[in-house]
Amino acid sequence: MSEVILSGKGVTKRFGGLLAVNHVDISLNKNEILGLIGPNGAGKTTLFNMLSGTMPMTEGELSYHGSVIPNPKANEMCKMGIGRTYQICQPFSNLTVLENVMVGAFVRHPKTADARDAAQEVLKRVGLEKRAGAGGSALTLPELKRMEVARALATEPDVLLLDEVIAGLNPTEVENIMELIREIRAGGMSIIIIEHVMRAMMNLSDRIVVINQGSKIAEGLPAEIAANPQVIESYLGGGKH
């Protein structure tokens, strides 16, 4: 039996009269890559925001390592070991790449020298060590995506939530970042990833959850999801993605 590391039960978000996420149950097993897919506006990022404590739930319950988290808040979740990236990469443009990653490292390493050492190690891990001195605004899109991953990794999480780190990349860059994600998992990380690049999701994910109009409509192995008629109708659109 797999150990569940992070779970949400009945996770719900209402914005006034809009039900953005509707009583979703979701669980992440230790050392698993869980894919989260669905059309634009389905509620995936809103769900991520609640799983990371960035946004309060209207209803529901989060558990981490089997313990319920009362009133989850982003800074507390980060300290617990839940790191995340954001869909839109927003580096601190007045800081170097190394300094950007140090911002994440300060969560575990309050001393500047220690945070710098930790950030340098993370930059090596994601293949950006040669860009350490560059300005955050000087990076290419693939480099920005890697720096976004590096900032999250620098918080030394157990769980990594990746929000569209593959979107906008060419096929070679997609392969490269998929390899990086596999390496991160091989190092003991448990990962939830939101992505629209279906080929990547089918190849990366151990299991996939499908969200449509705020509700979970399917869950299973990639092959099961690819063959699910409801998923094909609501999301895959006969192979458009």
VMD Tcl script that draws the C-alpha trace (Angstrom):
set ca {
  {0.00 0.00 0.00}
  {1.43 3.38 -1.04}
  {1.93 6.05 1.59}
  {-0.26 9.10 0.94}
  {1.86 12.19 1.49}
  {-0.62 14.98 0.60}
  {-4.39 14.77 0.27}
  {-7.38 17.02 -0.14}
  {-10.88 15.93 0.83}
  {-13.95 17.74 -0.49}
  {-11.79 20.67 -1.61}
  {-14.16 23.44 -2.70}
  {-13.79 27.06 -3.79}
  {-16.58 29.52 -4.44}
  {-16.09 33.02 -5.79}
  {-19.45 34.60 -4.99}
  {-21.95 32.56 -7.03}
  {-19.23 30.82 -9.09}
  {-18.29 27.30 -8.00}
  {-14.68 27.12 -9.24}
  {-13.69 23.84 -7.54}
  {-16.46 21.45 -6.53}
  {-15.76 18.99 -3.68}
  {-12.62 17.46 -5.21}
  {-10.89 14.54 -3.49}
  {-7.24 14.26 -4.48}
  {-4.27 12.34 -3.07}
  {-0.57 12.20 -3.84}
  {1.42 9.09 -2.98}
  {5.02 9.20 -1.80}
  {7.48 9.39 -4.72}
  {4.64 9.64 -7.29}
  {4.17 11.97 -10.25}
  {0.47 12.85 -10.34}
  {-0.77 14.62 -13.46}
  {-3.62 17.13 -13.23}
  {-5.30 17.91 -16.55}
  {-8.39 19.65 -17.83}
  {-9.44 22.44 -20.18}
  {-8.58 26.09 -19.57}
  {-10.73 27.46 -16.76}
  {-11.41 23.98 -15.34}
  {-10.16 24.98 -11.87}
  {-6.72 23.32 -11.90}
  {-4.68 26.32 -10.74}
  {-7.36 27.24 -8.18}
  {-7.02 23.70 -6.81}
  {-3.21 24.12 -6.75}
  {-3.60 27.41 -4.91}
  {-5.62 25.67 -2.21}
  {-3.26 22.66 -1.99}
  {-0.34 25.05 -1.43}
  {-2.19 27.33 1.00}
  {-1.97 30.28 -1.40}
  {-5.76 30.56 -1.41}
  {-8.16 29.59 1.41}
  {-10.69 26.82 0.79}
  {-14.39 27.59 1.02}
  {-14.88 24.00 2.20}
  {-12.68 20.93 2.53}
  {-9.74 19.52 4.41}
  {-6.05 19.13 3.62}
  {-3.81 16.49 5.17}
  {-0.03 16.22 4.99}
  {1.69 13.01 6.08}
  {-1.66 11.92 7.53}
  {-2.18 14.99 9.74}
  {-4.95 17.49 9.02}
  {-3.65 21.02 8.38}
  {-5.95 23.51 10.13}
  {-6.31 26.83 8.30}
  {-3.54 26.19 5.71}
  {-1.35 29.22 4.90}
  {1.26 29.40 2.13}
  {4.26 30.30 4.32}
  {3.43 27.54 6.82}
  {2.85 24.97 4.04}
  {6.20 25.93 2.51}
  {7.97 25.40 5.84}
  {6.19 22.04 6.21}
  {7.66 20.90 2.89}
  {5.24 21.82 0.11}
  {6.89 23.82 -2.67}
  {5.27 25.17 -5.82}
  {5.97 26.97 -9.05}
  {3.70 29.53 -10.68}
  {2.24 29.42 -14.17}
  {3.64 32.86 -15.05}
  {7.37 33.10 -14.31}
  {8.02 36.36 -12.49}
  {11.69 36.64 -11.53}
  {12.93 39.44 -9.32}
  {14.41 41.32 -12.26}
  {16.75 43.40 -10.09}
  {18.34 40.23 -8.64}
  {20.69 37.72 -10.24}
  {19.57 34.16 -10.94}
  {21.51 33.00 -7.87}
  {19.87 35.65 -5.69}
  {16.42 34.71 -7.02}
  {17.01 31.11 -5.91}
  {18.46 32.26 -2.59}
  {15.04 33.77 -1.82}
  {13.72 30.20 -1.68}
  {16.79 28.89 0.16}
  {16.31 31.38 3.04}
  {13.29 29.27 4.14}
  {15.71 26.61 5.44}
  {18.96 28.59 5.64}
  {18.61 31.95 7.44}
  {22.34 32.77 7.11}
  {23.23 34.38 3.79}
  {26.33 32.24 3.17}
  {24.37 29.03 3.80}
  {21.52 30.17 1.56}
  {24.01 31.01 -1.20}
  {25.64 27.56 -0.96}
  {22.24 25.84 -1.04}
  {21.11 27.94 -4.01}
  {24.28 27.13 -5.95}
  {23.66 23.41 -5.43}
  {20.09 23.77 -6.71}
  {21.28 25.71 -9.79}
  {23.65 22.82 -10.60}
  {20.76 20.41 -10.21}
  {18.60 22.26 -12.75}
  {21.47 23.04 -15.15}
  {21.64 26.79 -14.56}
  {24.94 27.07 -12.68}
  {26.54 28.96 -15.61}
  {23.75 31.55 -15.48}
  {24.07 32.22 -11.73}
  {25.35 35.77 -12.25}
  {22.86 36.73 -14.97}
  {19.98 39.06 -14.22}
  {16.65 37.34 -13.64}
  {15.16 39.27 -16.56}
  {17.93 38.17 -18.97}
  {16.84 34.51 -19.16}
  {15.25 32.70 -22.09}
  {11.85 31.06 -21.53}
  {13.35 27.56 -20.93}
  {15.83 29.09 -18.46}
  {13.02 30.99 -16.72}
  {11.08 27.74 -16.30}
  {14.14 26.08 -14.79}
  {14.72 29.00 -12.45}
  {11.09 28.81 -11.33}
  {11.64 25.11 -10.52}
  {14.92 25.99 -8.78}
  {13.26 28.57 -6.53}
  {10.74 25.95 -5.41}
  {13.42 23.28 -4.95}
  {15.50 25.68 -2.86}
  {12.81 25.52 -0.17}
  {13.76 21.81 0.16}
  {10.24 20.41 -0.17}
  {8.93 16.84 0.08}
  {6.11 17.74 -2.32}
  {6.55 19.82 -5.47}
  {3.57 21.39 -7.26}
  {4.49 22.28 -10.86}
  {2.11 24.61 -12.70}
  {2.70 24.49 -16.48}
  {6.51 24.32 -16.45}
  {6.42 22.73 -19.92}
  {4.02 25.15 -21.67}
  {5.56 27.21 -24.47}
  {8.67 25.05 -24.94}
  {9.77 23.42 -28.20}
  {9.96 19.60 -28.45}
  {13.65 19.42 -27.48}
  {13.13 21.71 -24.50}
  {10.08 19.64 -23.47}
  {12.21 16.47 -23.47}
  {14.89 18.23 -21.41}
  {12.53 19.48 -18.72}
  {10.75 16.11 -18.58}
  {14.13 14.54 -17.88}
  {14.73 17.11 -15.12}
  {11.34 16.31 -13.54}
  {12.16 12.58 -13.61}
  {15.52 13.28 -11.95}
  {13.81 15.34 -9.24}
  {11.42 12.48 -8.55}
  {14.31 10.00 -8.52}
  {15.79 12.10 -5.70}
  {12.77 11.21 -3.54}
  {10.30 13.99 -4.41}
  {6.55 13.57 -4.76}
  {5.16 15.75 -7.58}
  {1.82 17.07 -8.82}
  {2.01 18.64 -12.26}
  {-0.53 20.69 -14.23}
  {0.11 20.66 -17.96}
  {-1.65 20.96 -21.31}
  {1.07 19.15 -23.28}
  {-0.66 15.78 -23.36}
  {2.25 13.76 -24.74}
  {4.39 14.95 -21.82}
  {1.66 14.22 -19.28}
  {1.04 10.71 -20.59}
  {4.79 9.97 -20.48}
  {5.57 11.59 -17.13}
  {2.59 10.77 -14.93}
  {2.16 7.62 -12.86}
  {-1.50 8.56 -12.42}
  {-3.73 11.31 -13.81}
  {-6.66 13.26 -12.36}
  {-8.97 15.07 -14.79}
  {-10.83 18.21 -13.75}
  {-13.65 19.74 -15.81}
  {-15.79 22.70 -14.75}
  {-14.38 22.43 -11.23}
  {-15.24 18.76 -10.71}
  {-13.11 15.63 -10.88}
  {-14.44 13.59 -13.82}
  {-11.80 10.85 -14.04}
  {-8.78 9.39 -12.29}
  {-6.50 6.55 -13.31}
  {-3.42 5.36 -15.15}
  {-2.42 7.38 -18.25}
  {-3.64 4.61 -20.60}
  {-7.02 4.51 -18.83}
  {-7.38 8.30 -19.06}
  {-6.43 8.35 -22.75}
  {-9.18 5.80 -23.47}
  {-11.87 7.36 -21.24}
  {-14.77 8.57 -23.46}
  {-15.79 11.33 -21.02}
  {-12.23 12.68 -20.95}
  {-11.95 12.54 -24.73}
  {-15.22 14.42 -25.12}
  {-14.62 17.08 -22.49}
  {-10.90 17.68 -22.80}
  {-8.98 15.85 -25.48}
  {-11.54 16.95 -28.07}
  {-10.88 14.06 -30.40}
  {-7.12 14.61 -30.25}
  {-6.88 18.40 -30.62}
  {-4.32 18.69 -27.83}
}
mol new
graphics top color blue
foreach p $ca { graphics top sphere $p radius 0.5 }
foreach p [lrange $ca 0 end-1] q [lrange $ca 1 end] { graphics top cylinder $p $q radius 0.2 }
display resetview
